[in-house]
């Protein structure tokens, strides 16, 4: 006896379809679309600071 038939005989409602527990829209970059630009800006400022520090030594 299949599960659908058994549930029907017991008076239960049909099983709800499984939903994906992972949602792609909850990614960090999709939450904060300007985050990559901020990270790149911080990295460039760090590189400039490091180059200046290296050449003034």
PDBQT receptor file of N, H, CA, C and O in Angstrom, charges set to zero:
ATOM      1  N   UNK A   1       0.855  -1.174   0.000  1.00  0.00    +0.000 N 
ATOM      2  CA  UNK A   1       0.000   0.000   0.000  1.00  0.00    +0.000 C 
ATOM      3  C   UNK A   1       0.901   1.237   0.000  1.00  0.00    +0.000 C 
ATOM      4  O   UNK A   1       1.833   1.338   0.798  1.00  0.00    +0.000 OA
ATOM      5  N   UNK A   2       0.617   2.155  -0.886  1.00  0.00    +0.000 N 
ATOM      6  H   UNK A   2      -0.140   2.073  -1.534  1.00  0.00    +0.000 HD
ATOM      7  CA  UNK A   2       1.419   3.362  -0.985  1.00  0.00    +0.000 C 
ATOM      8  C   UNK A   2       1.084   4.357   0.104  1.00  0.00    +0.000 C 
ATOM      9  O   UNK A   2       0.041   4.272   0.753  1.00  0.00    +0.000 OA
ATOM     10  N   UNK A   3       1.975   5.286   0.286  1.00  0.00    +0.000 N 
ATOM     11  H   UNK A   3       2.822   5.355  -0.241  1.00  0.00    +0.000 HD
ATOM     12  CA  UNK A   3       1.783   6.262   1.357  1.00  0.00    +0.000 C 
ATOM     13  C   UNK A   3       0.573   7.148   1.105  1.00  0.00    +0.000 C 
ATOM     14  O   UNK A   3      -0.154   7.488   2.038  1.00  0.00    +0.000 OA
ATOM     15  N   UNK A   4       0.353   7.524  -0.151  1.00  0.00    +0.000 N 
ATOM     16  H   UNK A   4       0.944   7.247  -0.909  1.00  0.00    +0.000 HD
ATOM     17  CA  UNK A   4      -0.787   8.397  -0.457  1.00  0.00    +0.000 C 
ATOM     18  C   UNK A   4      -2.102   7.697  -0.115  1.00  0.00    +0.000 C 
ATOM     19  O   UNK A   4      -3.015   8.310   0.438  1.00  0.00    +0.000 OA
ATOM     20  N   UNK A   5      -2.189   6.422  -0.444  1.00  0.00    +0.000 N 
ATOM     21  H   UNK A   5      -1.447   5.923  -0.893  1.00  0.00    +0.000 HD
ATOM     22  CA  UNK A   5      -3.402   5.664  -0.160  1.00  0.00    +0.000 C 
ATOM     23  C   UNK A   5      -3.579   5.498   1.351  1.00  0.00    +0.000 C 
ATOM     24  O   UNK A   5      -4.689   5.619   1.868  1.00  0.00    +0.000 OA
ATOM     25  N   UNK A   6      -2.483   5.221   2.050  1.00  0.00    +0.000 N 
ATOM     26  H   UNK A   6      -1.581   5.122   1.629  1.00  0.00    +0.000 HD
ATOM     27  CA  UNK A   6      -2.535   5.060   3.506  1.00  0.00    +0.000 C 
ATOM     28  C   UNK A   6      -2.981   6.350   4.185  1.00  0.00    +0.000 C 
ATOM     29  O   UNK A   6      -3.796   6.324   5.107  1.00  0.00    +0.000 OA
ATOM     30  N   UNK A   7      -2.442   7.480   3.725  1.00  0.00    +0.000 N 
ATOM     31  H   UNK A   7      -1.780   7.502   2.976  1.00  0.00    +0.000 HD
ATOM     32  CA  UNK A   7      -2.835   8.764   4.326  1.00  0.00    +0.000 C 
ATOM     33  C   UNK A   7      -4.308   9.050   4.063  1.00  0.00    +0.000 C 
ATOM     34  O   UNK A   7      -5.007   9.585   4.923  1.00  0.00    +0.000 OA
ATOM     35  N   UNK A   8      -4.774   8.689   2.869  1.00  0.00    +0.000 N 
ATOM     36  H   UNK A   8      -4.205   8.254   2.171  1.00  0.00    +0.000 HD
ATOM     37  CA  UNK A   8      -6.175   8.906   2.522  1.00  0.00    +0.000 C 
ATOM     38  C   UNK A   8      -7.083   8.042   3.396  1.00  0.00    +0.000 C 
ATOM     39  O   UNK A   8      -8.127   8.499   3.861  1.00  0.00    +0.000 OA
ATOM     40  N   UNK A   9      -6.676   6.788   3.615  1.00  0.00    +0.000 N 
ATOM     41  H   UNK A   9      -5.828   6.417   3.237  1.00  0.00    +0.000 HD
ATOM     42  CA  UNK A   9      -7.466   5.891   4.455  1.00  0.00    +0.000 C 
ATOM     43  C   UNK A   9      -7.510   6.354   5.896  1.00  0.00    +0.000 C 
ATOM     44  O   UNK A   9      -8.511   6.149   6.582  1.00  0.00    +0.000 OA
ATOM     45  N   UNK A  10      -6.446   6.973   6.361  1.00  0.00    +0.000 N 
ATOM     46  H   UNK A  10      -5.633   7.140   5.803  1.00  0.00    +0.000 HD
ATOM     47  CA  UNK A  10      -6.392   7.439   7.746  1.00  0.00    +0.000 C 
ATOM     48  C   UNK A  10      -7.032   8.817   7.908  1.00  0.00    +0.000 C 
ATOM     49  O   UNK A  10      -7.159   9.314   9.027  1.00  0.00    +0.000 OA
ATOM     50  N   UNK A  11      -7.433   9.433   6.798  1.00  0.00    +0.000 N 
ATOM     51  H   UNK A  11      -7.329   9.029   5.889  1.00  0.00    +0.000 HD
ATOM     52  CA  UNK A  11      -8.073  10.740   6.866  1.00  0.00    +0.000 C 
ATOM     53  C   UNK A  11      -7.105  11.890   7.012  1.00  0.00    +0.000 C 
ATOM     54  O   UNK A  11      -7.474  12.978   7.454  1.00  0.00    +0.000 OA
ATOM     55  N   UNK A  12      -5.864  11.642   6.639  1.00  0.00    +0.000 N 
ATOM     56  H   UNK A  12      -5.565  10.758   6.281  1.00  0.00    +0.000 HD
ATOM     57  CA  UNK A  12      -4.859  12.703   6.728  1.00  0.00    +0.000 C 
ATOM     58  C   UNK A  12      -4.792  13.464   5.413  1.00  0.00    +0.000 C 
ATOM     59  O   UNK A  12      -5.157  12.944   4.359  1.00  0.00    +0.000 OA
ATOM     60  N   UNK A  13      -4.330  14.683   5.491  1.00  0.00    +0.000 N 
ATOM     61  H   UNK A  13      -4.034  15.106   6.347  1.00  0.00    +0.000 HD
ATOM     62  CA  UNK A  13      -4.180  15.477   4.269  1.00  0.00    +0.000 C 
ATOM     63  C   UNK A  13      -2.955  15.006   3.499  1.00  0.00    +0.000 C 
ATOM     64  O   UNK A  13      -2.055  14.407   4.087  1.00  0.00    +0.000 OA
ATOM     65  N   UNK A  14      -2.902  15.261   2.211  1.00  0.00    +0.000 N 
ATOM     66  H   UNK A  14      -3.633  15.748   1.734  1.00  0.00    +0.000 HD
ATOM     67  CA  UNK A  14      -1.717  14.873   1.431  1.00  0.00    +0.000 C 
ATOM     68  C   UNK A  14      -0.470  15.579   1.937  1.00  0.00    +0.000 C 
ATOM     69  O   UNK A  14      -0.534  16.681   2.483  1.00  0.00    +0.000 OA
ATOM     70  N   UNK A  15       0.659  14.921   1.744  1.00  0.00    +0.000 N 
ATOM     71  H   UNK A  15       0.710  14.026   1.301  1.00  0.00    +0.000 HD
ATOM     72  CA  UNK A  15       1.922  15.515   2.178  1.00  0.00    +0.000 C 
ATOM     73  C   UNK A  15       2.212  16.777   1.388  1.00  0.00    +0.000 C 
ATOM     74  O   UNK A  15       1.969  16.853   0.184  1.00  0.00    +0.000 OA
ATOM     75  N   UNK A  16       2.733  17.758   2.092  1.00  0.00    +0.000 N 
ATOM     76  H   UNK A  16       2.930  17.697   3.071  1.00  0.00    +0.000 HD
ATOM     77  CA  UNK A  16       3.128  18.980   1.397  1.00  0.00    +0.000 C 
ATOM     78  C   UNK A  16       4.486  18.746   0.745  1.00  0.00    +0.000 C 
ATOM     79  O   UNK A  16       5.320  18.031   1.300  1.00  0.00    +0.000 OA
ATOM     80  N   UNK A  17       4.716  19.330  -0.409  1.00  0.00    +0.000 N 
ATOM     81  H   UNK A  17       4.038  19.911  -0.860  1.00  0.00    +0.000 HD
ATOM     82  CA  UNK A  17       6.017  19.123  -1.070  1.00  0.00    +0.000 C 
ATOM     83  C   UNK A  17       7.140  19.748  -0.251  1.00  0.00    +0.000 C 
ATOM     84  O   UNK A  17       6.963  20.773   0.407  1.00  0.00    +0.000 OA
ATOM     85  N   UNK A  18       8.300  19.100  -0.312  1.00  0.00    +0.000 N 
ATOM     86  H   UNK A  18       8.444  18.267  -0.847  1.00  0.00    +0.000 HD
ATOM     87  CA  UNK A  18       9.454  19.609   0.430  1.00  0.00    +0.000 C 
ATOM     88  C   UNK A  18       9.939  20.897  -0.215  1.00  0.00    +0.000 C 
ATOM     89  O   UNK A  18       9.955  21.026  -1.439  1.00  0.00    +0.000 OA
ATOM     90  N   UNK A  19      10.331  21.841   0.618  1.00  0.00    +0.000 N 
ATOM     91  H   UNK A  19      10.318  21.736   1.612  1.00  0.00    +0.000 HD
ATOM     92  CA  UNK A  19      10.899  23.087   0.120  1.00  0.00    +0.000 C 
ATOM     93  C   UNK A  19      12.396  23.070   0.389  1.00  0.00    +0.000 C 
ATOM     94  O   UNK A  19      12.859  22.451   1.347  1.00  0.00    +0.000 OA
ATOM     95  N   UNK A  20      13.139  23.745  -0.455  1.00  0.00    +0.000 N 
ATOM     96  H   UNK A  20      12.763  24.248  -1.233  1.00  0.00    +0.000 HD
ATOM     97  CA  UNK A  20      14.586  23.830  -0.261  1.00  0.00    +0.000 C 
ATOM     98  C   UNK A  20      14.874  24.647   0.978  1.00  0.00    +0.000 C 
ATOM     99  O   UNK A  20      14.308  25.723   1.173  1.00  0.00    +0.000 OA
ATOM    100  N   UNK A  21      15.749  24.133   1.809  1.00  0.00    +0.000 N 
ATOM    101  H   UNK A  21      16.209  23.259   1.651  1.00  0.00    +0.000 HD
ATOM    102  CA  UNK A  21      16.112  24.858   3.019  1.00  0.00    +0.000 C 
ATOM    103  C   UNK A  21      17.130  25.959   2.727  1.00  0.00    +0.000 C 
ATOM    104  O   UNK A  21      17.268  26.903   3.505  1.00  0.00    +0.000 OA
ATOM    105  N   UNK A  22      17.841  25.836   1.608  1.00  0.00    +0.000 N 
ATOM    106  H   UNK A  22      17.729  25.069   0.977  1.00  0.00    +0.000 HD
ATOM    107  CA  UNK A  22      18.812  26.868   1.256  1.00  0.00    +0.000 C 
ATOM    108  C   UNK A  22      18.163  27.839   0.276  1.00  0.00    +0.000 C 
ATOM    109  O   UNK A  22      17.548  27.441  -0.713  1.00  0.00    +0.000 OA
ATOM    110  N   UNK A  23      18.317  29.085   0.573  1.00  0.00    +0.000 N 
ATOM    111  H   UNK A  23      18.817  29.409   1.377  1.00  0.00    +0.000 HD
ATOM    112  CA  UNK A  23      17.754  30.120  -0.275  1.00  0.00    +0.000 C 
ATOM    113  C   UNK A  23      18.907  30.947  -0.846  1.00  0.00    +0.000 C 
ATOM    114  O   UNK A  23      19.691  31.515  -0.086  1.00  0.00    +0.000 OA
ATOM    115  N   UNK A  24      19.016  31.020  -2.161  1.00  0.00    +0.000 N 
ATOM    116  H   UNK A  24      18.378  30.559  -2.778  1.00  0.00    +0.000 HD
ATOM    117  CA  UNK A  24      20.126  31.733  -2.792  1.00  0.00    +0.000 C 
ATOM    118  C   UNK A  24      20.056  33.232  -2.555  1.00  0.00    +0.000 C 
ATOM    119  O   UNK A  24      21.085  33.906  -2.605  1.00  0.00    +0.000 OA
ATOM    120  N   UNK A  25      18.880  33.768  -2.300  1.00  0.00    +0.000 N 
ATOM    121  H   UNK A  25      18.044  33.221  -2.259  1.00  0.00    +0.000 HD
ATOM    122  CA  UNK A  25      18.756  35.206  -2.144  1.00  0.00    +0.000 C 
ATOM    123  C   UNK A  25      19.239  35.679  -0.775  1.00  0.00    +0.000 C 
ATOM    124  O   UNK A  25      19.253  36.881  -0.512  1.00  0.00    +0.000 OA
ATOM    125  N   UNK A  26      19.632  34.761   0.092  1.00  0.00    +0.000 N 
ATOM    126  H   UNK A  26      19.620  33.785  -0.122  1.00  0.00    +0.000 HD
ATOM    127  CA  UNK A  26      20.104  35.150   1.413  1.00  0.00    +0.000 C 
ATOM    128  C   UNK A  26      21.617  35.288   1.475  1.00  0.00    +0.000 C 
ATOM    129  O   UNK A  26      22.188  35.382   2.561  1.00  0.00    +0.000 OA
ATOM    130  N   UNK A  27      22.268  35.300   0.319  1.00  0.00    +0.000 N 
ATOM    131  H   UNK A  27      21.804  35.224  -0.564  1.00  0.00    +0.000 HD
ATOM    132  CA  UNK A  27      23.716  35.453   0.290  1.00  0.00    +0.000 C 
ATOM    133  C   UNK A  27      24.125  36.833   0.771  1.00  0.00    +0.000 C 
ATOM    134  O   UNK A  27      23.345  37.785   0.726  1.00  0.00    +0.000 OA
ATOM    135  N   UNK A  28      25.346  36.920   1.227  1.00  0.00    +0.000 N 
ATOM    136  H   UNK A  28      25.980  36.148   1.265  1.00  0.00    +0.000 HD
ATOM    137  CA  UNK A  28      25.845  38.178   1.791  1.00  0.00    +0.000 C 
ATOM    138  C   UNK A  28      25.908  39.276   0.742  1.00  0.00    +0.000 C 
ATOM    139  O   UNK A  28      25.571  40.427   1.023  1.00  0.00    +0.000 OA
ATOM    140  N   UNK A  29      26.340  38.925  -0.476  1.00  0.00    +0.000 N 
ATOM    141  H   UNK A  29      26.613  37.991  -0.704  1.00  0.00    +0.000 HD
ATOM    142  CA  UNK A  29      26.453  39.954  -1.509  1.00  0.00    +0.000 C 
ATOM    143  C   UNK A  29      25.098  40.360  -2.062  1.00  0.00    +0.000 C 
ATOM    144  O   UNK A  29      24.956  41.471  -2.572  1.00  0.00    +0.000 OA
ATOM    145  N   UNK A  30      24.108  39.496  -1.977  1.00  0.00    +0.000 N 
ATOM    146  H   UNK A  30      24.223  38.593  -1.564  1.00  0.00    +0.000 HD
ATOM    147  CA  UNK A  30      22.782  39.897  -2.445  1.00  0.00    +0.000 C 
ATOM    148  C   UNK A  30      22.064  40.727  -1.392  1.00  0.00    +0.000 C 
ATOM    149  O   UNK A  30      21.201  41.541  -1.722  1.00  0.00    +0.000 OA
ATOM    150  N   UNK A  31      22.419  40.524  -0.116  1.00  0.00    +0.000 N 
ATOM    151  H   UNK A  31      23.120  39.863   0.152  1.00  0.00    +0.000 HD
ATOM    152  CA  UNK A  31      21.839  41.356   0.942  1.00  0.00    +0.000 C 
ATOM    153  C   UNK A  31      22.411  42.774   0.877  1.00  0.00    +0.000 C 
ATOM    154  O   UNK A  31      21.684  43.758   1.016  1.00  0.00    +0.000 OA
ATOM    155  N   UNK A  32      23.727  42.857   0.663  1.00  0.00    +0.000 N 
ATOM    156  H   UNK A  32      24.317  42.057   0.550  1.00  0.00    +0.000 HD
ATOM    157  CA  UNK A  32      24.427  44.137   0.633  1.00  0.00    +0.000 C 
ATOM    158  C   UNK A  32      25.119  44.275  -0.715  1.00  0.00    +0.000 C 
ATOM    159  O   UNK A  32      26.284  43.899  -0.841  1.00  0.00    +0.000 OA
ATOM    160  N   UNK A  33      24.436  44.804  -1.726  1.00  0.00    +0.000 N 
ATOM    161  H   UNK A  33      23.489  45.110  -1.623  1.00  0.00    +0.000 HD
ATOM    162  CA  UNK A  33      25.036  44.855  -3.065  1.00  0.00    +0.000 C 
ATOM    163  C   UNK A  33      26.247  45.785  -3.170  1.00  0.00    +0.000 C 
ATOM    164  O   UNK A  33      27.037  45.642  -4.103  1.00  0.00    +0.000 OA
ATOM    165  N   UNK A  34      26.413  46.714  -2.259  1.00  0.00    +0.000 N 
ATOM    166  H   UNK A  34      25.771  46.830  -1.501  1.00  0.00    +0.000 HD
ATOM    167  CA  UNK A  34      27.571  47.606  -2.331  1.00  0.00    +0.000 C 
ATOM    168  C   UNK A  34      28.782  47.057  -1.580  1.00  0.00    +0.000 C 
ATOM    169  O   UNK A  34      29.845  47.677  -1.599  1.00  0.00    +0.000 OA
ATOM    170  N   UNK A  35      28.645  45.923  -0.929  1.00  0.00    +0.000 N 
ATOM    171  H   UNK A  35      27.781  45.419  -0.914  1.00  0.00    +0.000 HD
ATOM    172  CA  UNK A  35      29.738  45.351  -0.142  1.00  0.00    +0.000 C 
ATOM    173  C   UNK A  35      30.986  45.044  -0.975  1.00  0.00    +0.000 C 
ATOM    174  O   UNK A  35      32.085  45.334  -0.502  1.00  0.00    +0.000 OA
ATOM    175  N   UNK A  36      30.890  44.481  -2.171  1.00  0.00    +0.000 N 
ATOM    176  H   UNK A  36      29.997  44.245  -2.554  1.00  0.00    +0.000 HD
ATOM    177  CA  UNK A  36      32.127  44.245  -2.939  1.00  0.00    +0.000 C 
ATOM    178  C   UNK A  36      32.897  45.525  -3.239  1.00  0.00    +0.000 C 
ATOM    179  O   UNK A  36      34.128  45.526  -3.206  1.00  0.00    +0.000 OA
ATOM    180  N   UNK A  37      32.190  46.615  -3.532  1.00  0.00    +0.000 N 
ATOM    181  H   UNK A  37      31.190  46.614  -3.560  1.00  0.00    +0.000 HD
ATOM    182  CA  UNK A  37      32.859  47.887  -3.813  1.00  0.00    +0.000 C 
ATOM    183  C   UNK A  37      33.553  48.426  -2.563  1.00  0.00    +0.000 C 
ATOM    184  O   UNK A  37      34.647  48.983  -2.650  1.00  0.00    +0.000 OA
ATOM    185  N   UNK A  38      32.932  48.264  -1.427  1.00  0.00    +0.000 N 
ATOM    186  H   UNK A  38      32.043  47.812  -1.356  1.00  0.00    +0.000 HD
ATOM    187  CA  UNK A  38      33.541  48.719  -0.171  1.00  0.00    +0.000 C 
ATOM    188  C   UNK A  38      34.786  47.900   0.131  1.00  0.00    +0.000 C 
ATOM    189  O   UNK A  38      35.813  48.454   0.523  1.00  0.00    +0.000 OA
ATOM    190  N   UNK A  39      34.704  46.586  -0.046  1.00  0.00    +0.000 N 
ATOM    191  H   UNK A  39      33.869  46.135  -0.364  1.00  0.00    +0.000 HD
ATOM    192  CA  UNK A  39      35.865  45.733   0.221  1.00  0.00    +0.000 C 
ATOM    193  C   UNK A  39      37.018  46.035  -0.730  1.00  0.00    +0.000 C 
ATOM    194  O   UNK A  39      38.173  46.063  -0.305  1.00  0.00    +0.000 OA
ATOM    195  N   UNK A  40      36.728  46.260  -1.996  1.00  0.00    +0.000 N 
ATOM    196  H   UNK A  40      35.790  46.237  -2.342  1.00  0.00    +0.000 HD
ATOM    197  CA  UNK A  40      37.767  46.604  -2.972  1.00  0.00    +0.000 C 
ATOM    198  C   UNK A  40      38.386  47.956  -2.613  1.00  0.00    +0.000 C 
ATOM    199  O   UNK A  40      39.602  48.121  -2.709  1.00  0.00    +0.000 OA
ATOM    200  N   UNK A  41      37.575  48.911  -2.205  1.00  0.00    +0.000 N 
ATOM    201  H   UNK A  41      36.587  48.776  -2.126  1.00  0.00    +0.000 HD
ATOM    202  CA  UNK A  41      38.089  50.222  -1.800  1.00  0.00    +0.000 C 
ATOM    203  C   UNK A  41      39.018  50.131  -0.607  1.00  0.00    +0.000 C 
ATOM    204  O   UNK A  41      40.072  50.767  -0.583  1.00  0.00    +0.000 OA
ATOM    205  N   UNK A  42      38.631  49.340   0.385  1.00  0.00    +0.000 N 
ATOM    206  H   UNK A  42      37.776  48.823   0.365  1.00  0.00    +0.000 HD
ATOM    207  CA  UNK A  42      39.481  49.156   1.564  1.00  0.00    +0.000 C 
ATOM    208  C   UNK A  42      40.787  48.481   1.170  1.00  0.00    +0.000 C 
ATOM    209  O   UNK A  42      41.848  48.845   1.677  1.00  0.00    +0.000 OA
ATOM    210  N   UNK A  43      40.725  47.507   0.279  1.00  0.00    +0.000 N 
ATOM    211  H   UNK A  43      39.863  47.211  -0.133  1.00  0.00    +0.000 HD
ATOM    212  CA  UNK A  43      41.923  46.805  -0.165  1.00  0.00    +0.000 C 
ATOM    213  C   UNK A  43      42.867  47.740  -0.918  1.00  0.00    +0.000 C 
ATOM    214  O   UNK A  43      44.081  47.681  -0.724  1.00  0.00    +0.000 OA
ATOM    215  N   UNK A  44      42.321  48.601  -1.775  1.00  0.00    +0.000 N 
ATOM    216  H   UNK A  44      41.335  48.649  -1.933  1.00  0.00    +0.000 HD
ATOM    217  CA  UNK A  44      43.154  49.546  -2.528  1.00  0.00    +0.000 C 
ATOM    218  C   UNK A  44      43.807  50.549  -1.585  1.00  0.00    +0.000 C 
ATOM    219  O   UNK A  44      44.985  50.868  -1.744  1.00  0.00    +0.000 OA
ATOM    220  N   UNK A  45      43.059  51.048  -0.608  1.00  0.00    +0.000 N 
ATOM    221  H   UNK A  45      42.102  50.789  -0.479  1.00  0.00    +0.000 HD
ATOM    222  CA  UNK A  45      43.638  51.979   0.371  1.00  0.00    +0.000 C 
ATOM    223  C   UNK A  45      44.760  51.289   1.145  1.00  0.00    +0.000 C 
ATOM    224  O   UNK A  45      45.795  51.900   1.408  1.00  0.00    +0.000 OA
ATOM    225  N   UNK A  46      44.564  50.038   1.508  1.00  0.00    +0.000 N 
ATOM    226  H   UNK A  46      43.723  49.541   1.295  1.00  0.00    +0.000 HD
ATOM    227  CA  UNK A  46      45.610  49.290   2.212  1.00  0.00    +0.000 C 
ATOM    228  C   UNK A  46      46.852  49.131   1.335  1.00  0.00    +0.000 C 
ATOM    229  O   UNK A  46      47.974  49.290   1.815  1.00  0.00    +0.000 OA
ATOM    230  N   UNK A  47      46.658  48.820   0.063  1.00  0.00    +0.000 N 
ATOM    231  H   UNK A  47      45.746  48.690  -0.327  1.00  0.00    +0.000 HD
ATOM    232  CA  UNK A  47      47.809  48.668  -0.832  1.00  0.00    +0.000 C 
ATOM    233  C   UNK A  47      48.567  49.976  -0.991  1.00  0.00    +0.000 C 
ATOM    234  O   UNK A  47      49.798  49.982  -0.975  1.00  0.00    +0.000 OA
ATOM    235  N   UNK A  48      47.855  51.078  -1.144  1.00  0.00    +0.000 N 
ATOM    236  H   UNK A  48      46.855  51.074  -1.157  1.00  0.00    +0.000 HD
ATOM    237  CA  UNK A  48      48.511  52.382  -1.263  1.00  0.00    +0.000 C 
ATOM    238  C   UNK A  48      49.291  52.698   0.009  1.00  0.00    +0.000 C 
ATOM    239  O   UNK A  48      50.433  53.150  -0.056  1.00  0.00    +0.000 OA
ATOM    240  N   UNK A  49      48.675  52.459   1.162  1.00  0.00    +0.000 N 
ATOM    241  H   UNK A  49      47.747  52.092   1.214  1.00  0.00    +0.000 HD
ATOM    242  CA  UNK A  49      49.340  52.693   2.438  1.00  0.00    +0.000 C 
ATOM    243  C   UNK A  49      50.596  51.831   2.568  1.00  0.00    +0.000 C 
ATOM    244  O   UNK A  49      51.624  52.301   3.055  1.00  0.00    +0.000 OA
ATOM    245  N   UNK A  50      50.515  50.579   2.137  1.00  0.00    +0.000 N 
ATOM    246  H   UNK A  50      49.680  50.197   1.742  1.00  0.00    +0.000 HD
ATOM    247  CA  UNK A  50      51.644  49.666   2.230  1.00  0.00    +0.000 C 
ATOM    248  C   UNK A  50      52.783  50.098   1.300  1.00  0.00    +0.000 C 
ATOM    249  O   UNK A  50      53.952  50.029   1.678  1.00  0.00    +0.000 OA
ATOM    250  N   UNK A  51      52.443  50.542   0.091  1.00  0.00    +0.000 N 
ATOM    251  H   UNK A  51      51.492  50.598  -0.216  1.00  0.00    +0.000 HD
ATOM    252  CA  UNK A  51      53.473  51.003  -0.855  1.00  0.00    +0.000 C 
ATOM    253  C   UNK A  51      54.159  52.259  -0.323  1.00  0.00    +0.000 C 
ATOM    254  O   UNK A  51      55.383  52.372  -0.402  1.00  0.00    +0.000 OA
ATOM    255  N   UNK A  52      53.400  53.191   0.212  1.00  0.00    +0.000 N 
ATOM    256  H   UNK A  52      52.406  53.099   0.276  1.00  0.00    +0.000 HD
ATOM    257  CA  UNK A  52      53.984  54.420   0.769  1.00  0.00    +0.000 C 
ATOM    258  C   UNK A  52      54.891  54.072   1.936  1.00  0.00    +0.000 C 
ATOM    259  O   UNK A  52      55.988  54.617   2.055  1.00  0.00    +0.000 OA
ATOM    260  N   UNK A  53      54.448  53.179   2.788  1.00  0.00    +0.000 N 
ATOM    261  H   UNK A  53      53.556  52.736   2.692  1.00  0.00    +0.000 HD
ATOM    262  CA  UNK A  53      55.249  52.771   3.946  1.00  0.00    +0.000 C 
ATOM    263  C   UNK A  53      56.533  52.059   3.512  1.00  0.00    +0.000 C 
ATOM    264  O   UNK A  53      57.584  52.222   4.133  1.00  0.00    +0.000 OA
ATOM    265  N   UNK A  54      56.436  51.275   2.446  1.00  0.00    +0.000 N 
ATOM    266  H   UNK A  54      55.583  51.143   1.942  1.00  0.00    +0.000 HD
ATOM    267  CA  UNK A  54      57.611  50.553   1.950  1.00  0.00    +0.000 C 
ATOM    268  C   UNK A  54      58.670  51.503   1.389  1.00  0.00    +0.000 C 
ATOM    269  O   UNK A  54      59.863  51.335   1.646  1.00  0.00    +0.000 OA
ATOM    270  N   UNK A  55      58.223  52.506   0.617  1.00  0.00    +0.000 N 
ATOM    271  H   UNK A  55      57.255  52.642   0.408  1.00  0.00    +0.000 HD
ATOM    272  CA  UNK A  55      59.176  53.404  -0.031  1.00  0.00    +0.000 C 
ATOM    273  C   UNK A  55      59.693  54.496   0.882  1.00  0.00    +0.000 C 
ATOM    274  O   UNK A  55      60.700  55.122   0.551  1.00  0.00    +0.000 OA
ATOM    275  N   UNK A  56      59.070  54.755   1.995  1.00  0.00    +0.000 N 
ATOM    276  H   UNK A  56      58.252  54.247   2.265  1.00  0.00    +0.000 HD
ATOM    277  CA  UNK A  56      59.571  55.771   2.910  1.00  0.00    +0.000 C 
ATOM    278  C   UNK A  56      60.504  55.173   3.952  1.00  0.00    +0.000 C 
ATOM    279  O   UNK A  56      61.023  55.894   4.804  1.00  0.00    +0.000 OA
ATOM    280  N   UNK A  57      60.717  53.892   3.896  1.00  0.00    +0.000 N 
ATOM    281  H   UNK A  57      60.295  53.306   3.204  1.00  0.00    +0.000 HD
ATOM    282  CA  UNK A  57      61.600  53.247   4.845  1.00  0.00    +0.000 C 
ATOM    283  C   UNK A  57      63.029  53.505   4.544  1.00  0.00    +0.000 C 
ATOM    284  O   UNK A  57      63.907  53.024   5.260  1.00  0.00    +0.000 OA
TER     285      UNK A  57
